């Protein structure tokens, strides 16, 4: 329990200390006009209250990631605590803050345009396709979970297909309407439910003071399937530490922010809060897996169904009927709200590429309908397969974003080390995962880790060569 409380404290301190350091590295100009005013269109560019922008950003990036991902990551032991803390402070929050601020300073540009700005046109074209794929995957992934749960809670005639159609209809409405009409009104309420649920679990953790492994067990790989901590844990816990999906959502809020000075609380702060939520659930799951009730579930390995059981059991035991209701609300609402903003991001990415003015609703429809059709077709694929590819694509996008941010900092003569180290680490994670994963090459852990390290060193070598040429030019 001491390790958990220390990690929780470090996350809060990280926001005030390292977050301010990163803010100073970038520099803030409170007199610069934001795109919410300079490009105001009444649809996507709309000035909104900062508290509301924060709540929407938090819910956009959260989804089920900091809950289900943290629970599955907890099976690796207390090392999950360390990754959530270090990942959130030095990688995820830095990644989200800089990506959001660069979008803010470039007219609310979407992520592929930003990556192309610093890594070149070829990367931009690749990232347009790559990011659109991720957005549609997110939309599909975050339909299956809530649709399946709603089907279990309603009469048999209302099956998963029915609820999937209902969710997609909601997606269409939320994607097409101005951001302040649906998203701006209901997201803060859903974010409150998610935060209330996590806060309740935190209070109960402190109250019950359960026995949780300490830092001495940090390198002990306890996973029941024998999966290696590196890279599997770092892919399992994505949204609770670092996620490429976040950088696709930051431009949505960059188009609604009133001033640059709110960048740290909105972008860096939302990631730290998500890290706290992930840490709370990782601790609760670690406790649960040591109970007789949870040991059989622990032995069953990973899986979203198992994570849902953990959520249901803990919330009902610790928070009672109201807590159970809010848990269901969070499990249903969180993925849906991430899914609709994923499709909204996809619409804006396509609009940037096609140069389509998004004020006429007909042009919004022309872009959105094909995206929804593709998403619905992907939904017909087995969920576990979709999830595995989504997880890797998500983290790989973070790698590209971190390298683009590193190039920006080098060109701006700023402290590029703050993104270079996370970029190298995540490069190693993603390349090693491809070598070891069943859906990849399926090599042994040792060989995969050596090959991942080799690819990372080669990437670093090319970076040094590029930097040397840039310095001499």
C-alpha positions in Angstrom: 0.0 0.0 0.0 2.9 2.3 0.6 4.1 1.9 -3.0 0.6 2.8 -4.2 0.4 5.9 -2.1 3.9 7.0 -3.1 3.0 6.5 -6.8 -0.2 8.5 -6.4 1.7 11.3 -4.8 4.3 11.3 -7.6 1.6 11.7 -10.2 0.3 14.8 -8.5 3.8 16.2 -8.0 4.7 15.4 -11.6 2.0 17.7 -12.8 3.2 20.6 -10.9 7.0 20.1 -11.3 7.7 18.3 -14.5 4.6 19.6 -16.2 5.7 23.2 -15.5 9.2 22.3 -16.8 7.8 21.0 -20.1 5.6 24.1 -20.3 8.7 26.3 -19.9 10.6 24.3 -22.5 7.8 25.0 -25.0 7.1 28.6 -23.9 3.6 30.1 -23.5 2.4 33.2 -25.3 -0.8 34.4 -23.6 -1.3 37.1 -26.2 -1.4 34.8 -29.2 -4.9 34.4 -30.7 -6.2 30.9 -30.6 -7.9 29.2 -33.6 -11.2 29.1 -31.5 -11.4 32.9 -32.4 -9.3 33.2 -35.5 -11.1 30.4 -37.3 -14.4 30.4 -35.5 -17.0 28.5 -37.6 -19.7 27.5 -35.2 -19.1 23.8 -35.8 -15.6 22.7 -34.8 -13.9 26.0 -33.9 -15.9 27.3 -30.9 -14.5 29.0 -27.8 -15.6 27.0 -24.7 -15.1 27.3 -20.9 -11.8 25.8 -19.8 -13.4 23.5 -17.3 -15.6 22.0 -20.0 -12.7 21.7 -22.4 -10.7 19.8 -19.7 -13.6 17.4 -19.0 -14.2 16.7 -22.7 -10.4 16.2 -23.2 -10.3 13.8 -20.3 -13.3 11.7 -21.4 -12.0 11.8 -25.1 -8.7 10.2 -24.1 -10.0 8.0 -21.3 -12.5 5.6 -22.8 -12.0 2.2 -21.2 -8.3 2.4 -21.4 -7.4 3.5 -17.9 -9.8 0.9 -16.5 -9.6 -2.2 -18.6 -6.0 -1.6 -19.7 -4.9 -1.1 -16.1 -6.7 -4.2 -14.9 -5.1 -6.3 -17.6 -1.7 -4.7 -16.9 -2.1 -5.4 -13.1 -1.6 -9.1 -13.9 2.1 -8.2 -14.5 2.4 -7.3 -10.8 3.3 -4.0 -9.1 5.6 -3.1 -12.0 2.3 -1.8 -13.6 2.3 1.0 -10.9 5.8 2.1 -11.9 4.9 2.2 -15.6 1.7 4.2 -15.1 3.6 6.8 -13.1 6.7 7.1 -15.2 4.7 6.7 -18.5 2.2 9.4 -17.5 4.6 12.0 -16.3 7.5 11.7 -18.8 5.8 10.2 -21.9 2.1 10.4 -22.1 1.4 13.9 -20.6 4.4 15.4 -22.4 3.2 13.8 -25.7 -0.3 15.0 -25.2 0.7 18.5 -24.1 3.2 19.2 -26.9 0.9 17.7 -29.6 -2.0 19.7 -28.4 0.0 23.0 -28.2 1.5 22.5 -31.7 -2.0 22.0 -33.0 -3.2 25.1 -31.2 -0.3 27.1 -32.7 -1.0 25.8 -36.2 -4.7 26.6 -36.6 -6.0 23.5 -34.9 -4.2 21.2 -37.4 -5.0 17.5 -37.2 -2.3 15.0 -36.2 -1.3 13.8 -39.7 -0.7 17.4 -40.9 1.4 18.1 -37.8 3.5 15.0 -38.3 3.9 15.8 -42.0 5.0 19.3 -41.1 8.0 18.0 -39.2 8.7 14.5 -40.7 8.0 15.4 -44.3 5.3 14.9 -47.0 5.8 11.1 -47.3 5.2 10.6 -43.6 2.2 12.9 -43.9 0.6 10.7 -46.6 1.3 7.5 -44.6 0.0 9.0 -41.4 -3.2 10.2 -43.0 -4.1 6.6 -43.9 -2.6 5.2 -40.6 -4.5 7.7 -38.4 -7.8 7.2 -40.3 -7.4 3.5 -39.8 -6.9 4.0 -36.1 -9.9 6.3 -35.8 -12.2 3.8 -37.5 -10.7 0.9 -35.4 -11.4 2.9 -32.2 -15.0 3.6 -33.3 -15.5 -0.1 -34.0 -13.7 -1.3 -30.8 -15.7 1.1 -28.7 -19.0 -0.1 -30.1 -18.6 -3.8 -29.3 -18.1 -3.4 -25.5 -21.1 -1.2 -24.7 -23.4 -2.8 -27.2 -22.7 -6.2 -25.7 -23.3 -5.0 -22.2 -26.5 -3.2 -23.2 -27.7 -6.5 -24.9 -27.2 -8.3 -21.6 -29.1 -5.7 -19.6 -32.1 -5.5 -21.9 -34.7 -8.0 -23.3 -33.4 -10.7 -25.5 -35.0 -9.2 -28.6 -32.7 -6.2 -28.3 -29.5 -8.0 -29.3 -26.0 -6.7 -29.8 -26.7 -5.9 -33.5 -29.6 -3.7 -32.4 -27.5 -1.8 -29.9 -24.6 -1.5 -32.3 -26.9 0.2 -34.8 -28.2 2.5 -32.0 -24.7 3.5 -31.0 -23.7 4.2 -34.6 -26.8 6.4 -35.0 -25.6 8.3 -32.0 -22.1 8.5 -33.6 -23.6 10.1 -36.7 -25.5 12.7 -34.7 -22.5 13.6 -32.4 -20.1 13.6 -35.3 -22.2 15.9 -37.5 -23.5 18.4 -35.0 -21.5 21.4 -33.7 -19.2 20.3 -30.9 -21.0 22.4 -28.3 -24.5 20.8 -29.0 -24.0 17.2 -27.9 -20.4 16.7 -26.8 -20.2 20.0 -25.0 -23.3 19.2 -23.0 -23.2 15.5 -22.0 -19.5 14.8 -21.9 -18.9 16.7 -18.6 -21.6 14.6 -17.0 -20.1 11.3 -18.1 -16.6 12.5 -17.1 -18.0 13.2 -13.7 -19.4 9.7 -13.4 -16.0 8.2 -14.4 -14.2 10.4 -11.9 -16.7 9.7 -9.2 -16.2 5.9 -9.7 -12.4 6.2 -9.5 -12.6 8.5 -6.5 -14.9 6.1 -4.7 -12.5 3.2 -5.3 -9.6 5.4 -4.1 -11.4 6.2 -0.9 -12.1 2.5 -0.3 -8.5 1.6 -1.0 -7.4 4.0 1.7 -10.2 3.0 4.1 -9.7 -0.8 3.8 -6.0 -0.5 3.4 -5.7 -3.9 1.6 -2.5 -5.8 1.3 -0.9 -4.9 -2.0 2.6 -6.0 -3.2 5.3 -3.4 -2.6 8.2 -2.0 -4.7 10.4 -5.0 -3.9 8.3 -7.0 -6.3 8.5 -4.6 -9.1 10.5 -6.8 -11.4 8.6 -10.0 -10.6 6.7 -11.1 -13.7 3.5 -12.6 -12.2 1.5 -12.9 -15.4 -0.5 -16.2 -15.5 0.2 -16.7 -19.2 4.0 -16.1 -18.7 3.9 -13.1 -21.0 7.1 -11.0 -20.6 6.8 -7.6 -19.0 8.6 -6.0 -21.9 6.9 -5.3 -24.2 3.5 -6.8 -23.3 2.8 -4.7 -20.2 3.6 -1.5 -22.1 1.1 -2.3 -24.8 -1.6 -3.5 -22.3 -1.4 -0.3 -20.3 -1.7 2.3 -23.1 -4.2 5.0 -22.3 -3.1 5.0 -18.6 0.5 5.8 -19.6 0.9 6.9 -23.2 -1.4 6.5 -26.2 -1.2 7.8 -29.8 -4.9 8.1 -29.8 -4.6 11.0 -27.4 -2.8 13.1 -30.0 -5.6 12.7 -32.4 -8.0 14.1 -29.8 -6.0 17.1 -28.7 -6.7 19.1 -31.9 -10.4 18.8 -31.2 -9.9 20.8 -28.0 -7.2 23.0 -29.4 -9.9 24.4 -31.7 -12.0 25.3 -28.6 -9.4 26.7 -26.2 -9.5 30.4 -25.3 -5.8 30.9 -24.4 -2.5 29.1 -24.5 -2.1 29.4 -20.7 -4.7 26.7 -20.4 -2.7 24.1 -22.3 -1.0 22.5 -19.3 -4.1 21.9 -17.3 -6.1 20.7 -20.3 -3.5 18.5 -22.1 -0.9 17.6 -19.5 -3.4 17.7 -16.7 -6.0 15.4 -18.3 -3.3 12.8 -18.9 -2.2 12.9 -15.3 -5.8 12.5 -14.1 -6.1 9.5 -16.4 -2.9 8.1 -14.9 -4.5 8.5 -11.5 -7.6 6.6 -12.6 -5.4 3.9 -14.1 -3.3 3.6 -10.9 -6.4 3.3 -8.8 -7.8 0.5 -10.9 -4.4 -1.2 -11.1 -4.2 -1.2 -7.3 -7.8 -2.4 -6.9 -7.3 -5.2 -9.4 -4.0 -6.2 -7.8 -5.9 -6.5 -4.5 -8.7 -8.4 -6.1 -6.4 -10.9 -7.8 -5.0 -11.9 -4.4 -8.5 -12.8 -3.1 -9.8 -16.3 -3.4 -12.6 -15.0 -5.6 -10.1 -13.4 -8.0 -7.4 -16.1 -8.1 -9.4 -18.2 -10.7 -10.0 -15.1 -12.8 -6.3 -14.2 -12.5 -5.3 -17.7 -13.8 -7.6 -17.3 -16.7 -5.2 -14.7 -18.2 -6.1 -11.5 -20.0 -9.3 -10.4 -21.6 -11.9 -7.6 -21.6 -14.6 -10.0 -20.2 -12.3 -10.7 -17.2 -11.7 -7.0 -16.7 -15.5 -6.3 -16.8 -16.0 -8.9 -14.0 -13.3 -7.2 -11.9 -15.0 -3.8 -12.4 -18.4 -5.2 -11.5 -17.3 -7.1 -8.4 -15.2 -4.2 -6.9 -17.7 -1.5 -7.5 -20.6 -3.5 -6.1 -18.6 -4.6 -3.1 -17.1 -1.2 -2.2 -19.6 1.3 -3.6 -22.9 -0.5 -3.3 -25.9 -0.1 -5.6 -25.2 3.5 -6.6 -21.5 2.6 -7.3 -22.6 -0.3 -9.4 -24.9 1.8 -11.4 -22.2 4.4 -12.0 -19.8 1.7 -12.9 -22.2 0.4 -15.6 -22.7 4.0 -16.8 -19.0 4.5 -17.0 -18.3 1.2 -18.8 -21.1 2.0 -21.3 -20.5 5.8 -21.7 -16.7 6.0 -21.7 -16.1 3.9 -24.8 -19.1 5.4 -26.7 -17.8 8.9 -26.0 -14.3 8.0 -27.2 -15.8 6.3 -30.2 -17.8 9.3 -31.4 -14.9 11.7 -31.0 -12.7 9.2 -33.0 -15.1 9.4 -35.9 -15.2 13.2 -35.5 -11.4 13.3 -35.6 -11.6 11.0 -38.7 -14.0 13.5 -40.4 -11.7 16.4 -39.6 -8.6 14.6 -40.8 -10.3 13.7 -44.1 -11.6 17.3 -44.4 -8.0 18.7 -43.9 -6.8 16.4 -46.6 -9.6 17.0 -49.1 -9.8 20.8 -48.2 -13.5 20.4 -47.5 -15.2 23.3 -45.7 -17.0 21.7 -42.8 -19.6 24.4 -42.2 -22.1 22.9 -44.8 -23.6 19.8 -43.3 -23.7 18.1 -46.7 -19.9 18.1 -46.9 -19.8 16.7 -43.4 -22.1 13.9 -44.5 -20.0 13.2 -47.7 -17.0 12.5 -45.5 -18.7 10.8 -42.5 -21.0 8.2 -44.2 -18.1 6.2 -45.8 -16.3 6.2 -42.5 -19.3 4.8 -40.6 -19.8 2.1 -43.3 -16.2 1.0 -42.9 -16.5 1.0 -39.1 -19.6 -1.1 -39.2 -18.0 -3.6 -41.5 -14.9 -3.9 -39.2 -17.3 -4.5 -36.3 -18.2 -7.9 -37.9 -14.7 -9.1 -37.3 -13.9 -11.0 -34.0 -13.5 -8.4 -31.2 -10.3 -9.9 -29.8 -8.6 -9.6 -33.2 -9.7 -6.0 -33.6 -8.4 -5.2 -30.1 -5.0 -6.6 -30.7 -4.4 -4.6 -33.9 -5.9 -1.5 -32.3 -3.5 -1.7 -29.4 -0.4 -1.9 -31.6 -1.6 0.7 -34.1 -2.4 3.0 -31.2 1.1 2.7 -29.6 2.8 3.0 -33.0 1.1 6.3 -33.7 2.5 7.5 -30.4 6.0 6.6 -31.7 5.5 8.7 -34.9 4.1 11.6 -32.8 7.0 11.6 -30.4 9.6 11.6 -33.3 7.7 14.5 -34.9 7.8 16.4 -31.6 11.5 15.7 -31.2 12.2 17.1 -34.6 10.2 20.2 -33.8 12.1 20.7 -30.6 15.5 20.3 -32.4 14.5 22.8 -35.1 13.3 25.2 -32.4 16.5 24.8 -30.4 14.7 23.6 -27.4 15.4 20.7 -25.0 14.6 17.8 -27.3 15.6 15.2 -24.7 12.1 15.4 -23.2 10.6 13.6 -26.2 13.7 11.8 -27.5 13.9 9.4 -24.6 10.2 8.5 -24.7 10.5 8.2 -28.5 13.3 5.7 -28.3 11.6 3.7 -25.5 8.3 3.4 -27.4 10.2 2.5 -30.6 11.7 -0.4 -28.7 8.3 -1.4 -27.3 6.4 -1.4 -30.6 9.1 -3.1 -32.7 9.7 -5.8 -30.0 5.9 -6.3 -29.9 5.7 -7.0 -33.6 8.5 -9.6 -33.3 7.0 -11.4 -30.3 3.2 -11.1 -30.7 1.2 -14.0 -32.2 -0.3 -11.6 -34.7 3.2 -10.5 -35.6 6.2 -12.8 -36.2 5.8 -14.9 -33.0 9.5 -15.1 -32.1 10.8 -15.9 -28.7 11.0 -13.2 -26.0 14.8 -13.0 -26.0 15.2 -12.8 -29.8 12.4 -10.3 -30.0 13.9 -8.0 -27.4 17.3 -8.2 -29.1 15.8 -7.3 -32.5 13.7 -4.5 -30.9 16.8 -3.1 -29.3 18.6 -3.3 -32.7 15.9 -1.5 -34.6 15.9 1.2 -31.9 19.6 1.7 -32.1 19.4 2.0 -35.9 16.6 4.6 -35.5 18.7 6.5 -33.0 21.7 6.4 -35.4 19.6 7.9 -38.2 18.4 10.6 -35.9 22.0 11.5 -34.9 23.0 11.7 -38.6 20.0 13.9 -39.4 20.7 16.2 -36.4 24.4 16.5 -37.3 23.5 17.5 -40.9 20.9 20.0 -39.6 23.5 21.5 -37.2 26.1 22.0 -40.0 23.6 23.5 -42.5 
